Amino acid sequence: MPEAVTAPTTVPAPAGEPDVAALHQLCRDLAEAADAVREASRHASELALGTRLPLAALGTSGRARTALRTLLRTLKDPEGLGWAANGRGLARAGRLAGVFTSRESLAVSLAVTGLKARVRAAAVEHPELLSDPDTARVLKAIEQDRQREAIRAFKTIIGSQGAERAFALLAPSFADILAWNALTDENPFNDEAGWEIATGRTLTAAEPLMGISSQVWALLDRGPGRAVPKQAEPGLLERLDTSGTISGYIRNIGAVGTGGTLLVQCVSGPDGVTRYVVQLAGMAADGLKNESPQDLLGAIHAVARPSTPYSRAATRALRLTIPTGAEIALVGHSLGGITAMNLAADRDFCALYRVTHVVAIGSPIDGKRPADPGTRVCSLVNEHDVVPSLEGRSSVSPYALPAQFTEFTWTDDTHAFPLCHAAERYAHNLRFDVPEASAHVDAELTPFRGRVTDTRLFQLYDR
């Protein structure tokens, strides 16, 4: 189960609606029960379908056959564990047979029920999910376990309102909906991803849609990463913000763009100590074909794996300009935020530099942990931005984050993706909609506020 299981703070439910805190507790209880049943299924499968059943000890008087029949009945009886074969060899073949024939599994039923409770809790916190007729159809189909109807309803939203609005509207529940679909469809390859989300873990095995393994993404994205110093384009240095505020850093990320440019500002802090702020941009707009590591393949890879061409290229760039032992803050938007956390989670990187802060804007980072327990992590999330939930934890998750994480979430009136994900939109939100989040991050970054003494740019490459 995840490190932190204390429920996040929730607002009281409106009159007539279920209590969100109670639903979140139910989600955690069901996930724990599903885990326990799945483990029991694995043990029973190994006994019945493997070589662990001590037939010799049971003798030949029929006790062995009775024990075997009991185990098999337990595994396949709908009133027992359901179709619960789990493990290797024959057990794996049995599980696949159960998936392809839509046989019931108690462990999966518990996990799916927990996911449905999470979707219901999100609808209480986001009434627009039920007030919009199309999204209400999706949620009703999920509640009634009608997978094909849910898919048709989702396609209806795309047809009538566009994919941009469809993703934004469903963003608070998007990860849970993907997990529900993974556990109820007949594709066995995405089951593990659905299971990880359902039980509060971070996606590591595969993505939840098709079930393509993270090892496949890693194999396809093997670039060593390269960085070369870059001359600033005319006027860029004058446009860069030097205020040392989070809104300023986000504007800087927008200014350098997503073409593979890394920005490093050297700051003489209020105490006279020289520190460095590393600003990392997100995925390129032409992410399907890009020479920099900021491509779609790198983005998918970075969610599940800590070392990517982007993180390796950034490390090479920083070694060219930042002295060993210096204090640094990593500020990243989208893929840049994931890469910032990947760097902070790298023990070798943290042996070179003291990463005091990570600020991730619109990034799926909740399952990652910094190598240094003293690193402060702040995650800034618009709840209708679907990207931060792509690693499995939504902004309305029943699972809280560790103490070293601070998460600020909000909603605004931009229910269209990717507009609500844009760096410029986040800068606008922080300035006008959630000034308390901006003030908190600015206070955290006080040691990095001072005179900018040097600005370095690097061009990052996959190879």
PyMOL commands that set and color helices and strands:
alter all, ss='L'
color gray80, all
select helices_A, chain A and resi 20-49+55-58+63-76+90-100+106-125+128-131+133-143+147-161+163-184+188-198+214-220+236-239+246-256+296-304+309-321+335-344+347-352+387-389+419-421+423-433+435-444+446-448
alter helices_A, ss='H'
color red, helices_A
select strands_A, chain A and resi 226-229+261-268+274-280+327-333+354-361+376-382+405-410+451-461
alter strands_A, ss='S'
color yellow, strands_A
deselect
rebuild
show_as cartoon
